[in-house]
Amino acid sequence: MIRVSSLALAVLLAACSSGSVARTETAATTSAPSPTVQPTAAPTAVPTPTPEPQPKWGEPPVIANDPAALARQFVMVEAYVRDPGVTGDQLAWAGHAEQLCISRLADYPEWTDQVLAALPAAPRAAIAASIEAGKQLRSLHSGPIPKNLPDWHIVQPPPIEELLTYYHEAETKFGVPWYFLASINLIETRMGRIRGDSSAGAQGPMQFIPSTWAAYGEGDVNSYRDSILAAGRYLKAAGAPGDMARALYAYNHDARYVSAVTGYGEVMHADPAAYRGYYGWQVYYPTADGPILMPPGWTKP
């Protein structure tokens, strides 16, 4: 068993209700009757919806707070995620927005069917599975809101393609599918954004307790490559790839954790572009005043 409790479970919970609330409105204009026209009903101009505002790439996304506007926003965000020409700040914004849109549906589950119906088939399946994986993780942690902020430092992970190279390297060496490694990395530390020990003393991007690292790790536990390779090595010893459920259960002894890792992993297996969105998910942490965003560079005050 690698770890006793996940470093990032509270972070996953805190993503709910984390988006700023802003209602999208439409404007309609009508032409007034002219006194010089014949006495018939004056024509009325066709109402023109206000265009969706251009995202502010360097700022946290502002998420819609009604289902119709959220559906439109989701369509836009998923188009960005799946466009290979969208990179850098734009892709980071889109991934963050995707995370917050999903969190909005966790807050308002009655909107889910309407919002999903607006999405094209591929992102619809990915988002539906992501919603279910998030439910599994939230059910893992039902304790009180933490009273103190964690002793973490939030860093920027390696570039998206660099991380993908490490997942594929581990897959080649140990047979563990890359998408399961990416899923663990997402759940445990938001792709390695969180630097700090868990309550069980787990360390590094893939969260190893020291005794397990001593047995399966090589190099530096805080190295993305070394940690990802060690995860592949451990999962293979635990039964992967032939019995991924057994191997994931060895990683964390909870069936809900296994379901969540499998859920996100299968999304990336079926739709590799979904990885681009997950890469942009950020670190949120619950407080009595609501969840707070911990951007790169954040440290405990």
C-alpha positions as CSV (number, residue, x, y, z in Angstrom):
1,M,0.0,0.0,0.0
2,I,1.5,3.3,-1.1
3,R,-0.4,5.6,1.1
4,V,-3.1,5.9,3.8
5,S,-4.9,9.0,2.8
6,S,-4.8,11.1,-0.3
7,L,-3.1,14.5,-0.2
8,A,-5.5,16.0,-2.6
9,L,-8.9,14.6,-1.5
10,A,-9.9,17.9,0.2
11,V,-8.7,19.7,-2.9
12,L,-11.0,17.7,-5.1
13,L,-13.9,18.5,-2.8
14,A,-13.1,22.2,-2.7
15,A,-13.5,22.5,-6.5
16,C,-17.2,22.5,-6.0
17,S,-18.6,26.1,-5.7
18,S,-15.2,27.4,-6.7
19,G,-16.2,29.3,-9.8
20,S,-17.1,33.0,-9.7
21,V,-20.8,33.6,-10.2
22,A,-21.7,35.8,-13.2
23,R,-25.0,35.6,-15.2
24,T,-24.9,35.9,-18.9
25,E,-27.6,38.2,-20.3
26,T,-28.9,38.8,-23.8
27,A,-29.9,42.2,-25.2
28,A,-32.8,42.8,-27.4
29,T,-33.6,46.0,-29.3
30,T,-36.8,47.0,-31.0
31,S,-37.4,49.7,-33.5
32,A,-39.9,52.4,-32.6
33,P,-42.8,53.1,-35.0
34,S,-42.3,56.0,-37.3
35,P,-45.1,58.6,-37.6
36,T,-44.6,58.8,-41.3
37,V,-45.4,55.2,-42.1
38,Q,-48.8,53.9,-42.9
39,P,-50.9,52.9,-39.9
40,T,-49.9,49.3,-39.7
41,A,-47.8,47.5,-37.1
42,A,-44.3,48.7,-37.2
43,P,-41.7,46.1,-38.0
44,T,-39.7,45.0,-35.0
45,A,-36.0,44.2,-35.3
46,V,-34.9,40.6,-34.6
47,P,-33.3,40.4,-31.2
48,T,-29.6,39.7,-31.4
49,P,-28.0,37.8,-28.6
50,T,-25.1,39.5,-27.0
51,P,-21.9,37.6,-28.1
52,E,-20.1,35.6,-25.5
53,P,-17.3,37.7,-24.1
54,Q,-13.8,36.9,-25.1
55,P,-12.1,35.0,-22.2
56,K,-9.5,36.9,-20.2
57,W,-6.8,34.3,-20.6
58,G,-4.6,35.4,-17.6
59,E,-7.5,35.5,-15.1
60,P,-9.5,32.7,-13.4
61,P,-12.6,31.8,-15.5
62,V,-15.9,33.3,-14.6
63,I,-18.5,30.5,-14.7
64,A,-22.1,30.9,-15.7
65,N,-24.8,30.5,-13.1
66,D,-27.8,29.4,-15.2
67,P,-28.0,26.1,-17.2
68,A,-28.4,27.7,-20.6
69,A,-25.4,29.9,-20.3
70,L,-23.4,27.1,-18.7
71,A,-24.2,24.9,-21.6
72,R,-23.0,27.5,-24.1
73,Q,-19.8,28.1,-22.0
74,F,-19.2,24.3,-21.9
75,V,-19.4,24.0,-25.7
76,M,-16.9,26.8,-26.1
77,V,-14.5,25.4,-23.4
78,E,-14.6,21.9,-24.9
79,A,-13.9,23.2,-28.3
80,Y,-10.8,25.0,-27.0
81,V,-9.6,21.8,-25.2
82,R,-9.9,19.7,-28.4
83,D,-8.3,22.2,-30.7
84,P,-4.6,21.3,-31.1
85,G,-3.9,24.9,-32.1
86,V,-5.0,26.1,-28.7
87,T,-1.9,26.1,-26.4
88,G,-0.3,28.0,-23.6
89,D,-2.4,30.5,-21.6
90,Q,-5.5,29.7,-23.7
91,L,-5.3,26.0,-23.0
92,A,-4.6,26.6,-19.3
93,W,-7.7,28.8,-19.1
94,A,-9.8,26.2,-20.9
95,G,-8.8,23.4,-18.6
96,H,-9.4,25.5,-15.5
97,A,-12.8,26.6,-17.0
98,E,-13.7,22.9,-17.6
99,Q,-12.9,22.1,-14.0
100,L,-15.1,24.9,-12.7
101,C,-18.0,24.1,-15.2
102,I,-18.0,20.5,-13.9
103,S,-17.9,21.8,-10.3
104,R,-21.0,24.0,-11.1
105,L,-22.8,20.9,-12.1
106,A,-21.8,19.3,-8.8
107,D,-23.5,22.2,-7.1
108,Y,-26.6,22.1,-9.4
109,P,-27.0,18.5,-10.5
110,E,-30.5,19.2,-11.8
111,W,-28.8,21.1,-14.6
112,T,-26.7,18.2,-15.7
113,D,-29.0,16.6,-18.4
114,Q,-29.7,20.0,-20.0
115,V,-26.0,21.0,-20.1
116,L,-24.7,17.6,-21.3
117,A,-27.4,17.6,-24.1
118,A,-25.8,20.7,-25.6
119,L,-22.4,19.1,-26.0
120,P,-21.1,17.2,-29.0
121,A,-20.9,13.4,-28.5
122,A,-17.2,13.0,-27.6
123,P,-16.9,15.7,-25.0
124,R,-20.4,14.8,-23.6
125,A,-19.2,11.3,-22.8
126,A,-16.0,12.6,-21.3
127,I,-17.7,15.1,-19.1
128,A,-20.3,12.7,-17.9
129,A,-17.6,10.2,-16.9
130,S,-15.6,13.0,-15.2
131,I,-18.7,14.0,-13.2
132,E,-19.1,10.4,-12.0
133,A,-15.4,10.1,-11.1
134,G,-15.7,13.3,-9.1
135,K,-18.7,11.9,-7.2
136,Q,-16.6,8.9,-6.2
137,L,-13.8,11.1,-4.8
138,R,-16.2,13.4,-2.9
139,S,-17.7,10.3,-1.2
140,L,-14.2,9.4,0.0
141,H,-14.0,12.4,2.2
142,S,-17.0,13.6,4.3
143,G,-15.2,15.0,7.3
144,P,-15.3,18.6,8.6
145,I,-13.8,21.5,6.7
146,P,-10.1,21.8,7.7
147,K,-9.4,24.6,10.2
148,N,-6.0,25.3,9.0
149,L,-4.4,25.8,5.6
150,P,-2.0,23.0,4.6
151,D,1.7,23.5,4.6
152,W,2.0,23.3,0.8
153,H,3.8,25.0,-1.9
154,I,2.1,25.2,-5.3
155,V,4.3,24.9,-8.3
156,Q,3.8,24.9,-12.1
157,P,4.1,21.3,-13.4
158,P,6.2,20.4,-16.4
159,P,4.9,21.2,-19.8
160,I,2.0,19.1,-20.9
161,E,4.0,17.1,-23.5
162,E,6.8,16.5,-21.1
163,L,4.5,14.9,-18.6
164,L,3.0,12.8,-21.3
165,T,6.5,11.6,-22.3
166,Y,7.0,10.3,-18.7
167,Y,3.6,8.5,-18.7
168,H,4.5,6.8,-22.0
169,E,8.0,5.9,-20.8
170,A,6.5,4.2,-17.7
171,E,3.9,2.4,-20.0
172,T,6.7,1.1,-22.2
173,K,8.8,-0.1,-19.3
174,F,6.1,-1.6,-17.1
175,G,3.0,-2.1,-19.3
176,V,0.8,0.2,-17.2
177,P,-1.4,2.3,-19.5
178,W,-0.3,5.9,-19.6
179,Y,-3.9,7.2,-18.9
180,F,-4.0,5.4,-15.5
181,L,-0.7,7.1,-14.5
182,A,-2.0,10.4,-15.6
183,S,-5.2,9.9,-13.7
184,I,-3.3,9.1,-10.5
185,N,-1.2,12.2,-11.0
186,L,-4.3,14.3,-11.5
187,I,-6.0,13.0,-8.4
188,E,-3.1,13.0,-6.1
189,T,-1.4,16.3,-6.7
190,R,-3.2,18.0,-9.7
191,M,-0.4,16.9,-12.1
192,G,2.2,17.6,-9.5
193,R,1.2,21.1,-8.6
194,I,1.1,20.3,-4.9
195,R,4.5,20.1,-3.1
196,G,4.1,19.0,0.5
197,D,3.6,15.8,2.6
198,S,0.1,14.3,3.1
199,S,-1.2,13.5,6.5
200,A,0.2,10.0,6.1
201,G,3.7,11.4,5.1
202,A,3.3,10.6,1.4
203,Q,5.5,12.6,-0.9
204,G,6.0,13.6,-4.5
205,P,3.8,14.0,-7.5
206,M,2.5,10.5,-7.2
207,Q,2.4,10.4,-3.4
208,F,4.7,7.7,-2.0
209,I,5.1,7.0,1.7
210,P,8.9,6.7,2.5
211,S,8.8,2.9,3.0
212,T,7.2,2.3,-0.4
213,W,9.5,4.7,-2.1
214,A,12.5,2.8,-0.6
215,A,11.2,-0.4,-2.2
216,Y,10.0,0.8,-5.6
217,G,11.5,4.3,-6.1
218,E,14.7,5.2,-7.9
219,G,16.1,8.7,-7.8
220,D,14.2,11.7,-6.3
221,V,10.7,11.2,-5.0
222,N,9.9,14.9,-6.0
223,S,11.1,14.3,-9.6
224,Y,8.2,14.0,-11.9
225,R,9.9,11.4,-14.1
226,D,11.2,9.3,-11.2
227,S,7.9,9.4,-9.3
228,I,5.9,8.4,-12.4
229,L,8.2,5.6,-13.2
230,A,8.1,4.4,-9.6
231,A,4.3,4.3,-9.8
232,G,4.5,2.2,-12.9
233,R,6.9,-0.1,-11.2
234,Y,4.7,-0.5,-8.1
235,L,1.5,-1.0,-10.1
236,K,3.1,-3.7,-12.2
237,A,4.2,-5.5,-9.0
238,A,0.6,-5.2,-7.7
239,G,-0.9,-6.9,-10.8
240,A,-1.0,-4.3,-13.6
241,P,-1.7,-4.3,-16.4
242,G,-3.6,-7.6,-16.3
243,D,-5.6,-6.7,-13.2
244,M,-5.7,-2.9,-13.0
245,A,-8.5,-2.9,-10.3
246,R,-6.3,-5.0,-8.0
247,A,-3.2,-2.8,-8.7
248,L,-5.1,0.4,-8.1
249,Y,-6.6,-1.0,-4.9
250,A,-3.1,-1.7,-3.7
251,Y,-2.3,2.0,-4.4
252,N,-5.2,3.1,-2.2
253,H,-7.3,0.6,-0.3
254,D,-10.7,2.0,-1.3
255,A,-13.0,0.9,-4.1
256,R,-14.1,4.5,-4.6
257,Y,-10.6,5.5,-5.3
258,V,-10.3,2.7,-7.8
259,S,-13.5,3.8,-9.5
260,A,-12.3,7.4,-9.7
261,V,-8.9,6.6,-11.1
262,T,-10.5,4.2,-13.6
263,G,-13.1,6.8,-14.5
264,Y,-10.7,9.6,-15.4
265,G,-8.3,7.1,-17.0
266,E,-10.9,5.6,-19.3
267,V,-11.9,9.1,-20.3
268,M,-8.4,9.7,-21.6
269,H,-8.3,6.2,-23.1
270,A,-11.4,6.9,-25.2
271,D,-10.6,10.5,-25.8
272,P,-6.9,11.4,-25.5
273,A,-7.7,15.1,-26.0
274,A,-9.4,15.0,-22.6
275,Y,-5.9,14.9,-21.1
276,R,-5.4,18.5,-22.3
277,G,-8.3,19.6,-20.2
278,Y,-7.3,17.7,-17.1
279,Y,-3.8,19.2,-17.3
280,G,-5.3,22.6,-16.6
281,W,-7.2,21.7,-13.5
282,Q,-6.1,23.8,-10.5
283,V,-5.7,23.4,-6.8
284,Y,-8.6,24.5,-4.6
285,Y,-8.8,24.1,-0.9
286,P,-11.9,24.2,1.4
287,T,-12.1,26.9,4.1
288,A,-14.9,28.1,6.4
289,D,-15.3,31.1,4.0
290,G,-15.5,28.9,0.9
291,P,-12.9,27.2,-1.3
292,I,-9.8,29.2,-2.2
293,L,-7.7,28.9,-5.3
294,M,-4.0,28.1,-4.7
295,P,-2.2,29.3,-7.9
296,P,1.4,28.5,-8.8
297,G,3.6,30.2,-6.2
298,W,1.1,29.9,-3.4
299,T,2.6,29.1,0.0
300,K,1.0,28.9,3.4
301,P,0.8,32.5,4.9
